[in-house]
Amino acid sequence: METNSISKVKEKYSSDLMKIPLVVGVGIEKEGKKYIVKILVSKKTKTLLEKIPKKIEGYNVKVEEVGEIYSQE
């Protein structure tokens, strides 16, 4: 099952990806018939894009600028 496999990849790499400055989230998205790893960032910069891999364990990576994310507690 591809979904299960990409879930394991996300789980394995999320912690390291979240340590990259400006990364605010890591998710999974379906594009057509394939799943991708989606990296949410507060601001897309050239320096940031150089730190994020284009593929992780064969899955394409997509970077999306979403701005700051705040928790309402």
C-alpha positions as CSV (number, residue, x, y, z in Angstrom):
1,M,0.0,0.0,0.0
2,E,1.5,3.3,-1.1
3,T,-0.4,5.3,1.6
4,N,1.0,3.2,4.4
5,S,4.5,3.5,2.9
6,I,4.4,7.3,2.5
7,S,3.0,7.6,6.0
8,K,6.1,5.8,7.3
9,V,8.4,8.1,5.3
10,K,6.6,11.2,6.7
11,E,6.9,9.8,10.2
12,K,10.6,9.0,9.7
13,Y,11.6,12.4,8.3
14,S,9.1,14.9,9.9
15,S,11.2,15.6,13.0
16,D,14.3,16.5,11.0
17,L,12.4,18.5,8.5
18,M,10.7,20.5,11.3
19,K,14.1,21.5,12.6
20,I,14.8,23.5,9.3
21,P,14.1,27.2,10.0
22,L,10.8,28.4,8.4
23,V,9.3,24.9,8.1
24,V,6.0,24.9,10.0
25,G,4.5,21.6,8.9
26,V,4.9,18.3,7.1
27,G,2.1,16.4,5.4
28,I,1.0,14.1,2.7
29,E,-0.9,15.1,-0.5
30,K,-2.2,13.1,-3.4
31,E,-1.4,14.5,-6.8
32,G,-3.2,12.5,-9.5
33,K,-2.5,8.9,-8.7
34,K,0.7,9.5,-6.7
35,Y,1.3,10.6,-3.2
36,I,3.9,13.4,-2.3
37,V,5.5,14.7,0.8
38,K,4.3,18.3,1.3
39,I,6.4,20.7,3.3
40,L,4.6,23.8,4.7
41,V,6.8,26.9,5.2
42,S,6.1,30.3,6.6
43,K,8.2,32.0,3.8
44,K,9.7,30.4,0.7
45,T,13.3,31.6,0.3
46,K,16.1,30.4,-2.0
47,T,18.2,29.4,1.1
48,L,15.3,27.4,2.5
49,L,14.7,25.6,-0.8
50,E,18.3,24.6,-1.0
51,K,17.9,22.8,2.4
52,I,14.8,20.8,1.5
53,P,15.3,17.7,-0.7
54,K,13.5,17.4,-4.0
55,K,12.6,13.7,-3.2
56,I,12.5,11.7,-0.1
57,E,12.8,7.9,-0.5
58,G,11.5,8.2,-4.0
59,Y,8.5,10.4,-3.2
60,N,8.4,13.9,-4.8
61,V,8.5,16.8,-2.3
62,K,6.4,19.9,-2.8
63,V,7.0,23.1,-0.8
64,E,4.1,25.4,-0.1
65,E,4.3,28.9,1.5
66,V,1.5,29.2,4.1
67,G,2.7,32.0,6.4
68,E,3.0,31.8,10.1
69,I,0.9,29.2,11.9
70,Y,-0.4,30.1,15.4
71,S,-2.0,28.0,18.1
72,Q,-5.1,29.4,19.8
73,E,-4.8,28.2,23.4
